[in-house]
Amino acid sequence: MSFGLNDCILAISTPSGQSLRAIIRLSGKDVFNYLRSLFAPEAIREIVCEKGFRSYHSNLYLEKEQVSIPASIYIMKSPNSYTREDIVEIHTFGSPPLLEMLMETLLSPGRESTYKEDNIEVTRGIRIAEPGEFTKRAFLNGRISLAEAESVMHVIRSQTDSELLMSVANLKGKLTGLMHKIQEKLVNLCARTEAAIDFYDQDIELISSGEIKKELEQVKERLCMVGMDGQKPIISHYGVKTVFIGLPNAGKSSLFNKLLDRSKAIVTQVRGTTRDTLEADMVLEGVNLRIKDTAGVAWGSGELESLAVQRTYGAMDDAQIVLFVVDGSVQLCSRQIELFNSITTRSKITVINKTDLKQNVCYENLPSQMNAFPVVNTSVLTGEGLDRLKKTIVSEILESNVDISASDIVFTMRQKVVIGKALDIIGQISDSLAGGIGHELIAMDLRRAIDTIGEVTGEVVTDDILDIVFSTFCVGK
């Protein structure tokens, strides 16, 4: 549902639940009128007359409940606020019942106001903001670009220093600047192509098909470089991808449960109990992990087992750390070594499990390719080595053995799709040039490419694009 931009909006901008402090944010023209019932008239006059940024420490009075609440009020006047509208933030205690009382008071009926603007009568009310509407207004009022608006969500969701730095760089306009340069090159190419149409009948060739193709290749190369930067491995919002790999009955699921300190995976004495991948989040010494338990790799099995192994290999290829688990009570076989060698992830930890049983595997008799990586002995039964395993995982990450390098740019899925569309159009233009298509159609396709890139920066915006961008925001942002 879409609401009018003339309305004043408000929302609780802090996470739900009990907390020491909470923030109610209001934005809109003449938003101060909605505070009249909360302040003494003299205080409201003072707030309205002030310019720029001010803070006040006072009490809010809820007449219906006859409650006086200590609060800090922060005033940000238009056009120097986030939304380029007047903004008020009420900072008070984070009690859910108290916040509910405040919201009810602010949203109470009969608060609509009618104004005349350019001889047109305008009615303004106050309502709860839609998801992301504060940032949406910042974009619509020219405060930030669309790419910067999307970066706000990345900043909020960042869980690592590298993610935060990337998101802040985009918020400062890094992605917008790069896309504008690419767009500018396409605009210049389009202008030359369109100019050549006017001189077509005079045998004057302002730009040849070969030149157009050459410049398109440069644009394509730049787009690919930008797109590839966004595809570098990073710590995702779910943490470092950590995957258990090994033969059936090595004890992977037991280790998985023990690390999580809960029974998420089914564990039995039956060989090959795990048939699917299981995922869970955990934090070790402040490092976020996304750990996966996989089906044991078995050869010559039925259709179900083959599907399970396919998923295991898929998880292995996507991993940033692989915990290669072997049953220490059983001698290594050549297939285990082949499986270990097939792991392309540069960070591997060999886990010799079941040390409570008589051992047939130890560090000394491991093949050189396996003991070249960290080796940890563990027993789920006695708890031996579990703390060391945790420390080894964290050490691998902190010592940069895990590829968590942050790219200079982080993309939303929407931006990736748009860049893909632009690359497809450029490919179509190249095919048209090879087929001898005239400059008129080439110019039309160049315009399409320019508009497509404009969907990243926000120069080309539809309601559908805005819905996609802001629907993922939480209310109050």
PETA-V722089 format. One line per field, one symbol per residue. psi: psi as a letter, one per 30 degrees, with the letter a starting at -180 (. if undefined). A space follows every 50 residues. Layout:
psi: ???
This chain:
psi: kklkfflklllkfllllklellkkkkklkhfffffefflkeeeeeeeefl lbklkkjakkjjeefhkkkklkkkkjkkgglefglkkkkjjakhjeeeee eeeeeegklggkkklkjhgkkkkkaklkklkgfeeeeeefggelleeeee feeeeefkfleeeeeeeeeefggeeeeeeeeeeeeeeeeeeeeeefefge gghjjekleeeeeeeeeeeeeeeeeeeeeffkkljlffakjkkkkalkgf geeeeeeeefhliekkklfkkhekflkkllklkjhfkkkjkkklkkjkkh aaeeeeeeeeeeeeeefflfkkjjkkjffkkkleeeeeeeffjfkfjkkk jjlhfflkkfkleegklefegflkkkkljeefgkfeeeeeeeeeeeefgg fkjgkklfkklleeeeeeeeeeeeeeeeeeeeefggklfeeeeeeeeeee eeeffefgfjkleeeeeeefffllkf.
